[in-house]
Amino acid sequence: MTALPLHARIEAALSAAFVSLGLPPSAARALPSSRTELADFQCNAAMSLAREAGKPSRKVAEAIAGAMAGDPLFGSVAVAGPGFVNMVVSDAALAEAAGQPPALASGKREHVVIDFGGPNVAKALHVGHLRSLVIGESLRRTYAALGHRVTSDIHLGDWGLQMGQLISALKAERPGLPYFYPAWTGPYPDASPVTVEELQELYPRAARACVDDPGRLEAARAATASLQSGHPGYTALWKAMRDVSLRSQRDDISWLGARFDLFLGESDSNGLIAPLADRLLEDGVAVRSEGAVVVPVGDDLPPLMLVKSDGGYTYGATDLATIAMRVRDLAPDRIVYVVDQRQAAHLQAVFRASDKAGIMPADRLVHVGFGTVNGPDGKPLKTRAGGTARLSELLADAEAKAAERLSGREGSEGDARLARQVAAAALKFGDLQGNRLSGYDFDLDRLVSFEGRTGPYLQYACVRIRSIAARWKGEPGEAPVSVAHPAERALALECLGLPEAVAAAGERAEPGIVAAKAFAVAQAFSRFYAECPVLAGGDAAPGRVSLCMLAYRTLSTCLDLLGIEVPERM
């Protein structure tokens, strides 16, 4: 049975005191103290309530402290300055809380659909997909830990003019393929006629040809129309290109440990677009403008175009139809899009259009944006040749760098699995720490370091803590957690703040909060270990080993939520 988190117990005590004094319980908020040498938590509400109470703020604070006097949860409740209520948790209450696993689940549980990944067919994943996959997977784990039902969807870019460009280009270059025989009656080949590498070269060539030659553009449009009308050869070719692309992309996705429940794409909602556009016109939600069909979404944004003047459907139409499909098939309470911040205006327009159309309210559609991964010049990371960096190359570089760092470490050299675990930790923590909206400079040497604010440092801290229990002769966790020493208290309090950190990460869609908690726990453990002998701690040893296990559970939980594995050894 899980216990009520310590912070929630403190706020419950505050709320009871407020109610007894006729103060609004909604103001009973406890914050971690900014002066840890004075208190564990503080409440600053007295200053804002003084006018309403008709008393000086310090008098209000003194009344609050008086109402809390004698509560065994606290060692002391005192007033400082103009009305700060400082609370110190009693040793007994702190040890009790540290010995019981706190609940992570949120109060209201929802079905959350999370849309992340977004790779295009005919292209390998590039460095721009790193953040979507890493942030999206961390949020998927966080929502699940909070008790939500989560459905993750990769949302493939597998439809539209790009597919017509590829089909028409292949027809021009390799007309002998059976997909182009009008009278073909046999089964189509199981294997794709092109590799991902060939598709990567074919697509830009086809796109340039459509720009330079109106005839090629018309052929691409005709191929797109035929595909969308069910042409059997084009459909078989499209499926082959889609499958070979996804097989290649799955390798990078697996390397990063991202999990998808659905592998749907733009093609899956295609059949909903035309009737949806017609309905919105009939309902007056959409209007005709210069030959196009658009949905006005407010004076601060351009209208969302659904149908172009040439009759083609837009990405906006596909995105709106995808929301309708998800509402129909999944009935989510919320849809979360982990997409580059540069798409913010487009997604805001889609969300407003969904609201106007009665598909799903805009406040149930959430854009989790993020900044770019930058090179030494501060611009989005490129290859030395100036092209977009492929994700597989970046992952291989990280793995090689990790193997280099592990070289010479006893028991670690040559361990390929460990090198991958360390490399993944380096990339993920480097990506997740800090504000996701900020871009960051990609410095592989710094990310793979075993010192400082890095993923490998946290992995090493976790392995180090676990090794203490392995050397302990007794049963780990058999004694109450020791909190007598200031460093012990600091570590216990840091660990017990995990539920609030996870809840805040879920509420704000900000994995950086969990990353910060992980680093804070590792630092608190380092100070504790330096000041408090554990295995040679005499009578205190059993309680300190129990504290070590609390630190291990907390840190390993944080790392799991970040998608980082804890190695067996380092």
Backbone hydrogen bonds, N-H to C=O, Kabsch-Sander energy under -0.5 kcal/mol:
donor,donor_aa,acceptor,acceptor_aa,energy
3,A,101,P,-1.9
9,R,5,P,-2.0
10,I,6,L,-2.3
11,E,7,H,-2.3
12,A,8,A,-1.9
13,A,9,R,-2.0
14,L,10,I,-2.3
15,S,11,E,-2.7
16,A,12,A,-2.1
17,A,13,A,-1.8
18,F,14,L,-2.6
19,V,15,S,-2.5
20,S,16,A,-2.1
21,L,17,A,-1.1
21,L,18,F,-0.5
22,G,19,V,-1.3
23,L,18,F,-3.1
27,A,24,P,-1.8
28,A,25,P,-1.8
29,R,27,A,-1.9
31,L,42,Q,-3.0
33,S,40,D,-2.2
38,L,35,R,-2.3
39,A,35,R,-1.8
40,D,87,M,-2.1
41,F,87,M,-2.3
42,Q,31,L,-2.6
43,C,85,V,-2.0
47,M,44,N,-0.9
48,S,44,N,-0.5
48,S,45,A,-0.5
49,L,45,A,-1.6
50,A,46,A,-1.2
53,A,49,L,-2.5
54,G,50,A,-1.4
55,K,50,A,-1.7
60,V,56,P,-1.9
61,A,57,S,-2.4
62,E,58,R,-2.6
63,A,59,K,-2.0
64,I,60,V,-2.1
65,A,61,A,-2.7
66,G,62,E,-2.4
67,A,63,A,-2.2
68,M,64,I,-1.0
69,A,65,A,-0.6
69,A,66,G,-0.9
71,D,68,M,-1.8
74,F,71,D,-2.2
75,G,88,V,-3.2
76,S,88,V,-1.5
78,A,86,N,-2.6
80,A,84,F,-2.5
83,G,80,A,-1.4
84,F,80,A,-2.8
85,V,43,C,-2.4
85,V,83,G,-0.5
86,N,78,A,-3.3
86,N,84,F,-0.8
87,M,41,F,-3.1
88,V,76,S,-2.7
89,V,87,M,-0.5
90,S,73,L,-1.8
94,L,90,S,-2.6
95,A,91,D,-2.7
96,E,92,A,-2.3
97,A,93,A,-2.6
98,A,94,L,-2.4
99,G,95,A,-1.1
100,Q,97,A,-1.2
103,A,3,A,-1.6
106,S,146,L,-3.1
109,R,107,G,-0.5
112,V,110,E,-0.7
112,V,149,R,-3.0
113,V,111,H,-0.5
113,V,334,R,-2.7
114,I,112,V,-0.6
114,I,151,T,-2.5
115,D,113,V,-0.5
115,D,336,V,-3.5
116,F,114,I,-0.7
116,F,153,D,-1.8
118,G,116,F,-0.7
118,G,154,I,-2.8
121,V,157,G,-2.6
123,K,120,N,-1.2
127,V,389,A,-2.8
129,H,126,H,-2.3
130,L,127,V,-1.2
131,R,127,V,-0.6
132,S,128,G,-0.7
133,L,129,H,-2.5
134,V,130,L,-2.6
135,I,131,R,-2.8
136,G,132,S,-2.1
137,E,133,L,-2.0
138,S,134,V,-1.9
139,L,135,I,-2.4
140,R,136,G,-2.3
141,R,137,E,-2.1
142,T,138,S,-2.3
143,Y,139,L,-3.0
144,A,140,R,-1.8
145,A,141,R,-2.4
146,L,142,T,-1.6
147,G,144,A,-1.7
148,H,143,Y,-2.3
149,R,110,E,-2.5
150,V,148,H,-0.6
151,T,112,V,-2.6
153,D,114,I,-2.4
154,I,262,L,-1.8
156,L,264,L,-2.5
157,G,119,P,-2.9
158,D,156,L,-1.3
163,M,160,G,-1.2
164,G,160,G,-1.1
165,Q,161,L,-2.6
166,L,162,Q,-1.9
167,I,163,M,-2.6
168,S,164,G,-2.5
169,A,165,Q,-2.1
170,L,166,L,-2.5
171,K,167,I,-2.2
172,A,168,S,-1.9
173,E,169,A,-2.2
174,R,170,L,-3.4
177,L,174,R,-1.8
180,F,177,L,-1.9
181,Y,178,P,-1.6
184,W,181,Y,-1.4
199,L,195,T,-2.3
200,Q,196,V,-2.6
201,E,197,E,-1.3
202,L,198,E,-2.5
203,Y,199,L,-2.8
205,R,201,E,-1.1
206,A,202,L,-2.8
207,A,203,Y,-2.8
208,R,204,P,-2.3
209,A,205,R,-2.0
210,C,206,A,-1.8
211,V,207,A,-1.2
212,D,208,R,-2.5
213,D,209,A,-2.4
216,R,213,D,-0.6
217,L,213,D,-1.8
218,E,214,P,-2.3
219,A,215,G,-2.0
220,A,216,R,-2.3
221,R,217,L,-2.3
222,A,218,E,-2.3
223,A,219,A,-2.3
224,T,220,A,-2.4
225,A,221,R,-2.4
226,S,222,A,-2.3
227,L,223,A,-2.6
228,Q,224,T,-2.5
229,S,225,A,-1.0
230,G,227,L,-1.6
231,H,226,S,-2.4
235,T,231,H,-2.7
236,A,232,P,-2.1
237,L,233,G,-2.4
238,W,234,Y,-2.9
239,K,235,T,-2.4
240,A,236,A,-2.1
241,M,237,L,-2.5
242,R,238,W,-2.5
243,D,239,K,-2.7
244,V,240,A,-2.2
245,S,241,M,-1.8
246,L,242,R,-2.4
247,R,243,D,-2.3
248,S,244,V,-1.5
249,Q,245,S,-2.4
250,R,246,L,-2.3
251,D,247,R,-0.7
251,D,248,S,-0.8
252,D,248,S,-0.8
253,I,249,Q,-2.3
254,S,250,R,-2.9
255,W,251,D,-2.1
256,L,252,D,-1.8
257,G,254,S,-1.2
258,A,253,I,-1.9
261,D,152,S,-1.3
262,L,152,S,-2.3
266,E,156,L,-2.2
268,D,265,G,-1.2
269,S,265,G,-0.5
269,S,266,E,-1.0
270,N,267,S,-1.0
272,L,269,S,-1.5
273,I,269,S,-0.6
273,I,270,N,-1.3
274,A,270,N,-0.6
276,L,272,L,-1.8
277,A,273,I,-2.9
278,D,274,A,-2.4
279,R,275,P,-2.4
280,L,276,L,-2.4
281,L,277,A,-1.8
282,E,278,D,-2.4
283,D,279,R,-2.5
284,G,280,L,-0.5
284,G,281,L,-0.9
285,V,280,L,-1.5
286,A,280,L,-2.2
287,V,294,V,-3.0
289,S,292,A,-2.9
292,A,289,S,-2.1
293,V,307,V,-2.3
294,V,287,V,-2.9
294,V,292,A,-0.5
295,V,304,L,-2.4
301,L,298,G,-1.1
304,L,295,V,-2.6
305,M,303,P,-0.7
306,L,293,V,-3.1
307,V,293,V,-1.6
308,K,312,G,-3.5
311,G,308,K,-2.1
314,T,306,L,-2.0
318,T,314,T,-1.9
319,D,315,Y,-2.9
320,L,316,G,-2.2
321,A,317,A,-2.4
322,T,318,T,-2.2
323,I,319,D,-1.7
324,A,320,L,-1.9
325,M,321,A,-2.4
326,R,322,T,-2.5
327,V,323,I,-2.6
328,R,324,A,-2.3
329,D,325,M,-2.8
330,L,326,R,-2.8
331,A,326,R,-1.1
331,A,327,V,-0.7
333,D,111,H,-2.5
334,R,111,H,-1.6
335,I,364,R,-2.3
336,V,113,V,-3.1
337,Y,366,V,-3.3
338,V,115,D,-2.7
338,V,336,V,-0.6
339,V,337,Y,-1.1
339,V,368,V,-0.9
341,Q,370,F,-2.3
343,Q,340,D,-2.3
344,A,341,Q,-2.0
347,L,343,Q,-2.5
348,Q,344,A,-2.4
349,A,345,A,-2.0
350,V,346,H,-2.2
351,F,347,L,-2.8
352,R,348,Q,-2.2
353,A,349,A,-2.3
354,S,350,V,-2.5
355,D,351,F,-2.0
356,K,352,R,-2.7
357,A,353,A,-2.4
358,G,355,D,-1.2
359,I,354,S,-2.4
360,M,354,S,-0.7
364,R,361,P,-1.8
365,L,362,A,-1.5
366,V,335,I,-2.8
366,V,364,R,-0.5
368,V,337,Y,-3.4
368,V,366,V,-0.7
369,G,367,H,-0.9
371,G,436,R,-2.5
374,N,372,T,-0.6
374,N,440,Y,-3.2
375,G,379,K,-3.2
378,G,375,G,-2.2
381,L,373,V,-3.2
383,T,387,G,-3.4
386,G,383,T,-1.8
389,A,381,L,-0.8
391,L,125,L,-2.2
392,S,125,L,-0.6
394,L,390,R,-1.7
395,L,391,L,-2.7
396,A,392,S,-2.0
397,D,393,E,-2.3
398,A,394,L,-2.2
399,E,395,L,-2.2
400,A,396,A,-2.3
401,K,397,D,-2.4
402,A,398,A,-2.3
403,A,399,E,-2.2
404,E,400,A,-2.0
405,R,401,K,-2.1
406,L,402,A,-2.2
407,S,403,A,-1.0
409,R,406,L,-2.4
410,E,408,G,-0.6
412,S,409,R,-2.6
413,E,409,R,-1.2
415,D,412,S,-2.0
416,A,414,G,-1.1
419,A,415,D,-2.1
420,R,416,A,-2.1
421,Q,417,R,-2.3
422,V,418,L,-2.7
423,A,419,A,-2.5
424,A,420,R,-2.7
425,A,421,Q,-2.2
426,A,422,V,-2.4
427,L,423,A,-2.4
428,K,424,A,-2.8
429,F,425,A,-2.5
430,G,426,A,-1.8
431,D,427,L,-1.6
432,L,428,K,-2.5
433,Q,429,F,-2.4
438,S,435,N,-1.5
440,Y,372,T,-1.8
442,F,374,N,-3.3
443,D,441,D,-0.9
444,L,442,F,-0.5
447,L,443,D,-2.4
448,V,444,L,-2.1
449,S,446,R,-1.2
454,T,452,G,-1.9
457,Y,449,S,-0.5
458,L,454,T,-1.5
459,Q,455,G,-2.4
460,Y,456,P,-2.6
461,A,457,Y,-2.2
462,C,458,L,-2.1
463,V,459,Q,-2.5
464,R,460,Y,-2.6
465,I,461,A,-2.2
466,R,462,C,-2.1
467,S,463,V,-1.8
468,I,464,R,-0.9
468,I,465,I,-0.8
469,A,465,I,-1.1
470,A,466,R,-1.5
471,R,467,S,-1.2
472,W,468,I,-0.9
478,E,475,E,-1.9
482,S,543,G,-1.5
488,E,485,H,-0.6
489,R,485,H,-2.5
490,A,486,P,-2.5
491,L,487,A,-1.8
492,A,488,E,-2.7
493,L,489,R,-2.9
494,E,490,A,-2.0
495,C,491,L,-2.4
496,L,492,A,-2.4
497,G,493,L,-0.7
497,G,494,E,-0.7
498,L,495,C,-1.7
501,A,497,G,-1.8
502,V,498,L,-2.6
503,A,499,P,-2.5
504,A,500,E,-2.5
505,A,501,A,-2.3
506,G,502,V,-2.2
507,E,503,A,-2.6
508,R,504,A,-2.5
509,A,505,A,-0.6
510,E,505,A,-2.0
513,I,510,E,-1.9
514,V,511,P,-0.7
515,A,511,P,-2.1
516,A,512,G,-2.4
517,K,513,I,-1.9
518,A,514,V,-2.5
519,F,515,A,-2.0
520,A,516,A,-2.4
521,V,517,K,-2.5
522,A,518,A,-2.2
523,Q,519,F,-2.4
524,A,520,A,-2.5
525,F,521,V,-2.6
526,S,522,A,-2.1
527,R,523,Q,-2.2
528,F,524,A,-2.4
529,Y,525,F,-3.1
530,A,526,S,-1.7
531,E,527,R,-1.7
532,C,528,F,-2.5
537,G,534,V,-1.6
540,A,537,G,-1.7
541,A,538,G,-1.4
544,R,540,A,-2.1
545,V,541,A,-2.5
546,S,542,P,-2.0
547,L,543,G,-1.7
548,C,544,R,-2.3
549,M,545,V,-2.1
550,L,546,S,-1.8
551,A,547,L,-2.4
552,Y,548,C,-2.4
553,R,549,M,-2.6
554,T,550,L,-2.3
555,L,551,A,-2.8
556,S,552,Y,-2.9
557,T,553,R,-1.8
558,C,554,T,-2.2
559,L,555,L,-2.5
560,D,556,S,-2.2
561,L,557,T,-2.3
562,L,558,C,-1.5
563,G,560,D,-1.3
564,I,559,L,-3.2
